[in-house]
Amino acid sequence: MPILLYALECFSVAKHDLRSLDFTVTGIVMKLFRSSNVNFIDECKMFFNFLLPIEKIENRRISFKNKVLNCNSLFYYFQVYVDNSTYNLYS
């Protein structure tokens, strides 16, 4: 899983590519539990706290943006001044 998600929070990825990753992971989980029942697979993912790639990438993207915004030396180096109170992290 880490190989699939490496550095994806830094780039914009098309939604169909994210859905393709989700489909692949769901297929692996279906084979792992030997079930094709989607409700059963969703419950297994919930009980094991298993996030789909689209959810993991979104969480990592928000974390990455927060780290970049809080890195004052990076902004100083590029001479960029950002008002953190007006920047929308969820856009």
N, C-alpha and C positions, 0 to 999 in steps of 0.2 A: 504494500500500500504506500509506503513512503516514497518509493521510486515513482509511482504514478503522480504523486502530488508535489514533487520537488519543485519549488520556486513558482508554482502556479499562482500564488497570491500576488505576485509582482506584475502579472500580465492580465490583459482582458482575454477571457476565453469565451468562445461562442457557446450559447446555451445548448445547442445540439451536441457539441462535444462533451459538455458536462453531463447531459442526459445519457450519452453513450458510456461514459465512465460509470454512472449510476447503474445502468443496465448490466454492465460487465460485472460489477461487484455484486449486484443482486443475483445474477446467474451463478456466481461462485458460491454465494451463501446457500442458494437452492441446492446445489450439488453437495455441499458440505453436510446439510441436514437431510438430504435425500427426500425433498418435498417440493412440489410445484404449487402448493397452496400459498397464495400471496399473503393472506391474512396470517398464517402461521409464520411465514418468513418475517413479516413486519413485527410480529410479537417477539420473535427471537432477537431481532435487531434492537427492539426496545429494551428487553430484559438484559441484554449484554451491553447496552449503551453504545451500540455500534452506529456511528454516523455515516451517512452516505458521502461520497466525495464532494458533492455540491455543497453540503452543509459544512464539511471540514474546510473547504476552500474559502467559503464565506467567513468563517470564524478566523481563519489564518489571515485573510485579507484585511479584516478589521484590526487585528492585532498588529499587522505590518504597518498599516496607516498610523496607528497610535504611536508605534515606535519611531516612525519617521518624523511625525509631528513633534515628538518630545526630544528629538535629537537636535539640540541647538547648534552644535558645532557643524553639523551638516548644512544647516541653513546659513550659518556664518560663512562657511567655505564657498558656497555658491551665491552668496549675497542675496538671499531670498528672505523676505520678512512676511510671516504669516500670522494673522490674528487667529489664535486657536478657538476663540469663542464664537467666531462666525463661520468656521469651517465645518462642513457637514461630513462626518465620517461615514455615513451610510449611503452616500451617493455613488 
